[in-house]
Amino acid sequence: MREFELRRGHFKTIGGSTGIKTFMKEVFGNVREEGGAFVSSYGALRSITVKVISPEKIAVETDTDPHVAMSVATETMKRYNRFMEYATGFTASERAKRLQQDAKKGKL
């Protein structure tokens, strides 16, 4: 699982765990709870598992199918990025910059 920081105060703004679960259902069409995590699937995502670690951090694990059509993969990535922006409060490029900074600091 990869951990993502949330923008300061964002967890409260989106309604906490309930907000994440609701938006997951809206974006991916389904969601279920398993062992304290939310699990869903859509298109090229065989599964996406999201666990709230704290109001400042979530953990996300994905299992993808590399053998889907390009159109399915593209739509899946759009939905994933939309969900992640909602959940973390950071855009894809902001998340990428944070990942690069973590790598430079040796946190990965």
C-alpha positions in Angstrom: 0.0 0.0 0.0 1.2 3.5 -0.8 0.5 6.2 1.7 -0.7 9.6 0.7 -0.8 12.8 2.8 -4.0 14.8 2.8 -4.1 18.6 2.4 -4.3 20.2 5.9 -7.9 20.3 7.1 -9.1 18.4 4.0 -10.3 15.3 5.8 -12.8 17.3 7.8 -13.9 19.3 4.7 -14.9 16.1 2.8 -16.7 14.5 5.7 -14.1 12.1 6.9 -14.3 8.4 6.1 -17.9 8.6 5.2 -17.1 11.2 2.5 -14.4 9.0 1.0 -16.7 6.0 0.9 -19.5 8.0 -0.7 -17.3 9.5 -3.3 -15.7 6.2 -4.1 -19.1 4.8 -4.8 -19.9 7.8 -7.0 -16.7 7.5 -9.0 -16.3 3.7 -9.3 -20.0 2.7 -9.0 -19.4 0.3 -6.1 -17.8 0.1 -2.7 -17.7 -2.3 0.1 -16.0 -2.4 3.5 -13.4 -5.0 4.3 -11.2 -5.1 7.4 -11.5 -1.4 8.0 -10.8 -0.4 4.4 -13.0 0.5 1.4 -12.7 -1.7 -1.6 -13.9 -1.0 -5.1 -13.2 -1.9 -8.8 -13.7 -0.2 -12.1 -12.4 -0.8 -15.7 -8.7 -1.6 -15.6 -8.7 -1.5 -11.7 -9.4 -5.0 -10.6 -9.4 -3.5 -7.2 -8.7 -0.3 -5.4 -8.4 -0.5 -1.6 -8.4 2.7 0.5 -7.7 2.7 4.2 -7.9 5.8 6.3 -4.8 5.9 8.6 -5.4 9.2 10.2 -7.0 12.6 9.4 -3.7 13.5 7.7 -3.0 10.2 5.7 -4.7 7.5 3.7 -3.2 4.3 2.2 -4.2 3.2 -1.3 -3.5 -0.1 -3.0 -4.4 -0.9 -6.6 -4.5 -4.1 -8.6 -4.6 -3.3 -12.4 -5.4 -5.4 -15.5 -2.8 -4.5 -18.1 -4.8 -6.3 -20.9 -7.7 -3.9 -21.2 -8.4 -1.7 -24.2 -6.7 1.8 -24.3 -10.1 3.5 -24.0 -10.9 1.6 -20.8 -7.4 2.3 -19.4 -7.8 6.0 -20.1 -11.2 6.3 -18.5 -10.0 4.3 -15.5 -7.0 6.7 -15.0 -9.3 9.7 -15.3 -11.6 8.3 -12.6 -8.7 7.3 -10.4 -7.2 10.8 -10.6 -10.5 12.4 -9.9 -11.0 10.2 -6.8 -7.5 10.8 -5.5 -7.8 14.5 -5.9 -11.0 14.5 -4.0 -9.6 12.2 -1.3 -6.3 13.9 -0.8 -7.0 17.5 -1.9 -4.0 17.4 -4.2 -4.0 17.2 -8.0 -2.1 14.5 -9.9 0.9 16.8 -10.5 1.0 17.9 -6.9 1.0 14.2 -5.8 3.8 13.5 -8.2 5.9 16.4 -6.8 5.3 15.1 -3.3 6.4 11.6 -4.4 9.6 13.0 -6.0 10.3 14.9 -2.8 9.8 11.8 -0.7 12.1 9.8 -3.0 14.8 12.4 -2.6 14.5 12.3 1.2 14.7 8.5 1.1 11.2 8.0 2.5 10.3 5.5 -0.2 
